[in-house]
Amino acid sequence: MPHKVGVILSGCGFKDGAEIHESVLTLLTLDKLGCKVLCMAPDIDQARVVNHLTGQEVKERRNVLVESARIARGDIRDAAGVSVDDFDALILPGGYGAATNLSTFAKDGPKAQVNKDVARLVKEAHARGKPIGAICIAPGIIAAVLGKTAHPLLTIGHDEGTAGNIEACGARHEGCAVREFVIDRKNRIVSTPAYMLGPSIAHVAEGIEKCVREVVALI
C-alpha cells in the first residue's frame, strides 16, 4: 500500500495564500515517491486578497478552500472533514496564507492563533507520532501549536525576527541554508526554508525535495 500524505494548503499565491512553487514541488516529490496525496484546506475566507501583478491589496473576498483547489486541480477536501486516520504524514507548504489564513503568525507572532482544524490535525499527527513537514513560514504554525508542549526544533532559514518569534512560542530554531533541511527526530518534524531564503525555484526545489523525502522516510 502506498503511503498517504496530507498536504494542507492555504489558498493560491504567495502574497495571500499558499506559495505555488512550494506546493507544486511538494506534490511533485510525493508523486515521484509513489505516495497518495490528500490535499486539504479550511473552508474559510482569506484574511486578505492581493493582486499579484501589482502587489496591492484589493477589496475582494476569496475562499481558502476554493482557491487551494486551483493548485490541487479540484481534488481537495475541507480540513474540517479530515481525520488524522486519513493520512500517514502531514506537510504544510508556505506562503503568506500559512501565516495569515491558517494562522495569525504574520500579525501576532508568538501570540498567534491557529485555525482550529489545522491545529487539530497538527496536534493529532504529533500525538500519533506521524511525521510532519513544514516549509518556508509554515514552521510558525508548528511553533504556535506545539511550541509550549513539545518544544520542536524548526527552521525558517536565517531571519532573526521570525526565528525569534518561533522561539518565543516555545520552539527551538536552527539556521539552515535553502538547499538543506532541519530534522527533529524526537518530534518527527522536518522543516526547510524554501522562499524564506530563495533565491530561485531551483534552490527551493532542492531543499523541498530533501525535506519531503525525509518526511516520507520517517513514516
Secondary structure, DSSP 8 states (H G I E B T S, - for coil): ---EEEEE---SSTTTS--HHHHHHHHHHHHHTT-EEEEEE-SSB-S-EE-TTT--EES---BHHHHHHHHTTT-EEEGGG--GGG-SEEEE--SHHHHHTSBSHHHHGGG--B-HHHHHHHHHHHHTT--EEEETTTHHHHHHHHHHHH--EE---S-HHHHHHHHHTT-EE----TT--EEETTTTEEEE-GGGT-S-HHHHHHHHHHHHHHHHHT-
